[in-house]
């Protein structure tokens, strides 16, 4: 079975809102030399959810029955996301993961280039951004990826500074909150087609 595939143009307004509030996120996966852009609920990019549920059980926050049920239901049974379970997670017809293509449609240079010029002026000289510019910059930045998961090299990076996702990585992995822009091949950088929207992430 093949995973569901959509383009940025096919994503509805509710999905864009979910990206803005971090209910959903984009992750760049590398698996057996192949690259995937995947859209899913943010919590589904945690590699080992069992660590969380075990901690809840030990603290008495959940019962043994709730622990068992949660482990069975999380990510439709893919409790630990590994190189061996990745395709199961991706191809699950009942799952929420979607492979995304043509994500450059997220950014329309003809309507946003002026914003980028003002942002660059802000970085260069400290010129204040207007409230409207600040809001638009944050909307566009929400369409950038939050996660990078490379099964081939055992690397887990994220830029969700409000959470410690790295604590749920597998033993031996390089896992931390850090910028991963440099790890993504140019051909997959949908935010850098003539102009580079990555700078909006730091406004």
Phi, psi and omega in degrees: 000138180266149178291156174291138183232134178224164172256166179301326181294339182270350181284132183276176185296326180294326178292319178296324176295319178299323176294319183295322182266006178066019171294323174237160181214166174254139179230139174262115180256144169238121183218116180053044177079358181254145183253143180222137164261123184235132175255130180197174173300140186304320183293341181284354177267001171289132187288319185229089182290341181299330179299318178295311183295324177297320179294319178298319181294316181296326180277353180082013180286336177225157178274165176304324179294318178294324178299311181298314181295318180297318179295325181286328187266335184298130180051036180053041174096352177268077186293321178245119180272112183229177176300329182282332184255356186301312182292328174299314178298316185289326186264003182295115182295339179265358182280178183249000181285139179227129175279129184252140177230162177055045183287352177299342177294346176298332187235125180247100185307325183298336182251354184236353181299322180298322177297316181298322178298317180292323177295318178296322175298322178297316179293322184285314190237357179082011178300129184292142174274147176288164178301321180295318178296318180298317180295315180295321178299320180289324176298313181292322179297331180292346180267003174273156182291148176256341187229149173225118180233116181244103180290330183292324182250000180057058179238131175231113178233147177214163178234028176266086190291351179275351184228156179255062182301332182297338180291345181255016177282164180284152177303138178088351180280150165281114185220123178192168173273111185198158176291130181241014182308317185291344182274347184266127181303147181305323183294343181254002181275085184294343181271359184232070177246079183096315173235158186245112182276355182301329181298338180293339181298337188252009178291000000 
